[in-house]
Every structure is written in C-alpha cells, then in structure tokens.
Amino acid sequence: MKRIGQLQASRNAETRDGWDCFATHREQVVRLLLNAARSTDEKLERRLCVLGAGNCNDLALADLAETFGHVALVDIDEEAIISGITRQGVNASEVTIHGGVDVTGVANLMSKWLPNNPAPDNEVDACIASARKSDIPRLGSENTLVTSICLLSQLIETITFTLGANHPRFLDLLTCIRREHLRLVSDLAVPGGVIVFITDVVSSLTVPDLATAPSSDLPTLVGRAIADRNFFTGMNPFVIKRLLESEMPFAKQLTDVRLSQPWVWDLGPRHYAVCALTATRV
C-alpha cells in the first residue's frame, strides 16, 4: 500500500493549489450532489459519503454541509483531506475524515509488483480473489448519497503503476477493480438513497478540441472519441451504465440509472471530459 499511497499523495500534491482551476468542474459536481440530495427518500436524514475526496478542490464543503447533516470524506491520502478542509475554512466538526483508506482492499498486494518484473498468474489470481472478498471499509452508516469523484481512473492508474498495462492479466484485474469499486459505491448507500458516480473519460492530450469546444458540441465530441476507442482504458461510460443496469448485483440494487451530459474540467495544461452516472438504491 505504501507505493500506491505515495503515488496518490504525489498526484494530490500536483493539484493542491488548483482551487481556481477546479471552479467550473466543482460547480458541476456540487450541483449534481445537491440535485441528487433532493431526490432521496424524504424520510431519511441526508448523509453524504465522498470517495476520492483528495484535496477537496471539487467540493464546496460549506454548501454541502448546509444540505447534508453528515459529510464523510474518504481518501488514501489523509493529509490531502486535512489540508483541503483547512483551506476552505470548514470546521472539522462539520465533516468526518476517513484517511488512509484503501478502497480496493488489495493495495498491499499490488504494491509488491513492478511492471518490469511481471507478477505471476497465481499472485494476480490471489489479488482478484481478495478484491472480490474485500469487506466494505467502515465509512459511516446510513449514507443517503454516495459519490465517487474521478477515483476509478486513479485506481486503474495504480494497476498500470504496479502490474503494468502490458501484463497479460491487466484487463482481468482492471475489470475486477472496476466492478468491485462500483459495488462499494452501491453497497454504501442505503435503500432509498442515491449514488453519483463521476468519471473522467478522455483528455485533451488525445482530443485537443476539448480545450475550445462549446458545451453543446461535447456530446458529439465525446461520442466520437468513444466510437474511435479513444478514451481512458476501462472508463467507457456507456459500458459502465450497461454494467449497472444489467449485471448482478447492480440490477437488483439500482434503478433509474442515468448518464449525464459531459462537461469539461480545465486542469491547466490539460482538459478532461467528465460525466456522471446517477442511480437510486432499491
């Protein structure tokens, strides 16, 4: 877990001072979360769990704390969460910090691998089996809204960082980690609650027009990129939507799965196309 924790800490350090760059993206995220809160069962106390909180640059914590009686912030990098809430001037009593949390349950196993020293099949098999059996971390109870904010792409990056994208079992582990992450998001929400799965899909590195395209052109631009298989590996939102709608246990747990229109996250040197999937927990 140490190597993976260091990777995520370095990524958080790169964007720690990026509050202004996150502005438009943050507005989209917060609007999604507040709108989702209004659709939860009115009998339930509003409680929010954020997976991948990081520096909290994509969260207006004061606004969220006004709507949610409880806000849980989860990340492997506890220092990033603490610095984030400090910069926003939020009282620590308004949020609960869950730092040092490995949401995959297998970071310790993966951290032993290096791409230039291929992991044997038996170790990959053991990792997949452990990921499937991993218990849900203690991340609060009675969560009426659970969101994962651009975290899956980071989890997939850790597979590239440890197993290596050229490993013959790369896709096996990727699909397992993706499925189990979606399971975690779904399982953490109470019946009557809502999940909001936010994901980056592709960047301006391979779709340069993202930097200048008007919002009305984004669905076509992103759709063309997906058709051309020009997107982050494992991050096709239409595949994820189909998985949530048709595969077990999601087909029994979730209803009204919706895919949002994409928006652009301007992160300075790169722009990212981002979209969200929302669903109601049965």
C-alpha angles and dihedrals in degrees: 000000000000095000092046092045090052091050093053092044090054091049090050091048090056092058100031093110094039099103093123094047089054094054101105093036090049091052090054093047095047092045090052092050095047092047090048090051090059091056096054122104106286091220091064126084109243109250123168128204117190118197113200097020093160112160090350089236090137093051128076092206098187091054092047093047089056091058101035122058089209132025120191117194116201129189140136087236107067093177090061092055093048093049090046097055090042092055091050091050093234118160109247089228089067094064140036117225120215102184129173091031118154102204092190096054090217105075090111091056095046094046089068092064132086125192091230091054103049116222113239120247094250091059092048089049090051091049092051091047091050092048090053092050096042113129120232109264116244097265102154128283137258093030107181092185126031121183134183110200114204088314101126093065088054091051090051089049089058089056089053089046094052112021097025130235091254095056111116090232096048095106092044091057093040094055090046094050091046093050094045092048090053088048090053092051091049096043094051092060120083122231107279090029129111135235123211113194110190119190140175111229110183138349137225088255088083099016104044093176090072088082094062108018117120115240091251090063096049099088090054093043094050092041090054091049091052092047088052090049088242101142140097110292111264094008102100100136093205091056090048091049091051090049091053092047101044113020126081134281090017095057089061097038102045138051137177095031109190133183117213127220111268123257133192123252109203107209098171109254091028137036122210131204108227133184138171137225117207128189139166119242112234 
